[in-house]
Amino acid sequence: MNGEIFHKKLTLEKFFESTDVILADSRRLQFAIQVFLENAVLYSTNNGSIKIYLQRNGTHVNFSVKDSGIGIAKEELPHIFSKFFRSARAKAVDTEGFGVGLFMARKIVERHGGKVFVKSDGIGKGTEFLIILPVKRK
């Protein structure tokens, strides 16, 4: 993934406001987060930007990945987490995807008691994925 960031000349910014511990299956949760990060890189255009946010919000931790990439058409947003679904623009950019990454990532987050949301203002206007996870005390 790092090679792609440099190849596309992407700007990567991170804003971490939280150091809370989340009790989780770290391997699976890392996979889910990796899906969101890899999609941001894959679907960002040259000279684009990716912003990563981590912050505490009461009893939850919010993690978001926002890119300035290809975006998602409004009519496709309700289907973005469906198994085997790929947007028309995603298919044009990456012909090898299967449409299971976001489906699996959402399931992993939900099994940790969290939720995932997606926002895009449309084609060419980027995408933001927000993951909300509960902070669990030992």
C-alpha positions as CSV (number, residue, x, y, z in Angstrom):
1,M,0.0,0.0,0.0
2,N,2.8,2.4,0.8
3,G,4.1,2.1,-2.8
4,E,0.7,3.1,-4.2
5,I,0.6,6.1,-1.9
6,F,3.9,7.3,-3.3
7,H,3.1,6.4,-6.9
8,K,-0.1,8.4,-6.8
9,K,1.5,11.2,-4.9
10,L,-1.2,11.1,-2.2
11,T,-1.1,13.3,0.9
12,L,-1.8,11.3,4.0
13,E,-2.9,13.2,7.1
14,K,-3.7,11.7,10.5
15,F,-5.5,13.2,13.4
16,F,-5.4,11.1,16.5
17,E,-7.1,12.5,19.6
18,S,-7.7,9.2,21.5
19,T,-5.4,6.6,23.1
20,D,-8.3,4.5,24.5
21,V,-8.0,0.8,24.5
22,I,-10.6,-1.3,22.8
23,L,-10.9,-4.9,23.8
24,A,-11.1,-6.7,20.5
25,D,-9.9,-9.5,18.2
26,S,-7.0,-7.4,17.0
27,R,-6.3,-9.5,13.9
28,R,-9.9,-9.2,12.6
29,L,-10.3,-5.6,13.5
30,Q,-6.9,-4.8,11.8
31,F,-8.2,-6.5,8.7
32,A,-11.4,-4.4,8.7
33,I,-9.4,-1.1,9.1
34,Q,-7.0,-2.3,6.4
35,V,-9.9,-2.7,4.0
36,F,-11.0,0.9,4.6
37,L,-7.4,2.2,4.2
38,E,-6.7,0.2,1.1
39,N,-9.9,1.3,-0.6
40,A,-9.0,4.9,0.1
41,V,-5.7,4.4,-1.5
42,L,-7.0,2.3,-4.4
43,Y,-9.8,4.7,-5.3
44,S,-8.0,8.0,-4.8
45,T,-6.9,9.9,-7.8
46,N,-3.3,11.1,-8.4
47,N,-2.3,14.0,-6.1
48,G,-5.3,13.3,-3.9
49,S,-5.5,13.1,-0.1
50,I,-6.5,10.7,2.6
51,K,-7.3,11.8,6.1
52,I,-7.5,9.4,9.0
53,Y,-9.3,10.5,12.3
54,L,-9.4,8.8,15.6
55,Q,-11.2,10.4,18.5
56,R,-13.1,9.5,21.7
57,N,-16.8,10.3,21.7
58,G,-18.2,9.5,25.2
59,T,-18.3,5.7,25.5
60,H,-17.2,5.1,21.9
61,V,-14.2,5.6,19.7
62,N,-14.7,7.0,16.3
63,F,-12.3,6.1,13.5
64,S,-12.8,7.5,10.0
65,V,-11.0,7.4,6.7
66,K,-11.8,10.2,4.3
67,D,-10.4,10.3,0.7
68,S,-10.7,12.7,-2.2
69,G,-11.1,9.9,-4.7
70,I,-13.7,8.7,-7.2
71,G,-16.7,8.9,-4.8
72,I,-19.8,6.9,-4.9
73,A,-23.0,7.7,-6.7
74,K,-25.9,8.5,-4.3
75,E,-28.0,5.6,-5.7
76,E,-25.2,3.2,-5.0
77,L,-24.6,4.2,-1.3
78,P,-27.3,1.9,0.2
79,H,-25.7,-1.1,-1.5
80,I,-22.0,-0.4,-0.7
81,F,-21.8,-2.9,2.2
82,S,-23.8,-5.7,0.3
83,K,-21.9,-8.9,-0.5
84,F,-20.4,-8.9,-4.0
85,F,-21.6,-5.3,-4.7
86,R,-19.1,-3.0,-6.5
87,S,-20.0,0.5,-7.8
88,A,-19.7,1.1,-11.5
89,R,-16.8,3.5,-10.9
90,A,-15.0,1.0,-8.7
91,K,-15.3,-1.7,-11.4
92,A,-13.7,0.7,-13.9
93,V,-10.8,1.6,-11.6
94,D,-10.1,-1.9,-10.3
95,T,-11.2,-4.8,-12.4
96,E,-9.9,-7.5,-10.0
97,G,-12.1,-6.8,-6.9
98,F,-14.8,-9.2,-5.8
99,G,-17.0,-6.9,-3.7
100,V,-16.5,-8.7,-0.4
101,G,-14.0,-6.4,1.5
102,L,-16.5,-3.8,2.7
103,F,-19.1,-6.5,3.5
104,M,-16.6,-8.4,5.6
105,A,-15.2,-5.3,7.3
106,R,-18.7,-4.2,8.3
107,K,-19.5,-7.6,9.7
108,I,-16.3,-7.6,11.8
109,V,-17.0,-4.1,13.2
110,E,-20.6,-5.2,14.0
111,R,-19.4,-8.3,15.8
112,H,-17.3,-5.9,18.0
113,G,-20.5,-4.0,18.9
114,G,-19.7,-1.2,16.5
115,K,-21.3,0.4,13.5
116,V,-20.0,1.5,10.1
117,F,-21.3,4.4,8.0
118,V,-20.4,5.7,4.5
119,K,-20.8,9.2,3.1
120,S,-20.1,10.5,-0.4
121,D,-21.3,13.6,-2.1
122,G,-21.2,11.8,-5.4
123,I,-19.0,10.8,-8.3
124,G,-15.6,12.5,-8.1
125,K,-16.2,14.0,-4.6
126,G,-14.5,11.4,-2.4
127,T,-15.8,9.0,0.2
128,E,-15.7,8.9,4.0
129,F,-16.1,5.7,6.1
130,L,-16.9,6.1,9.8
131,I,-16.4,3.3,12.2
132,I,-17.8,3.6,15.7
133,L,-16.6,1.2,18.3
134,P,-17.5,0.9,22.0
135,V,-14.7,1.4,24.5
136,K,-14.8,-1.6,26.7
137,R,-13.3,-1.6,30.2
138,K,-11.4,-4.6,31.6
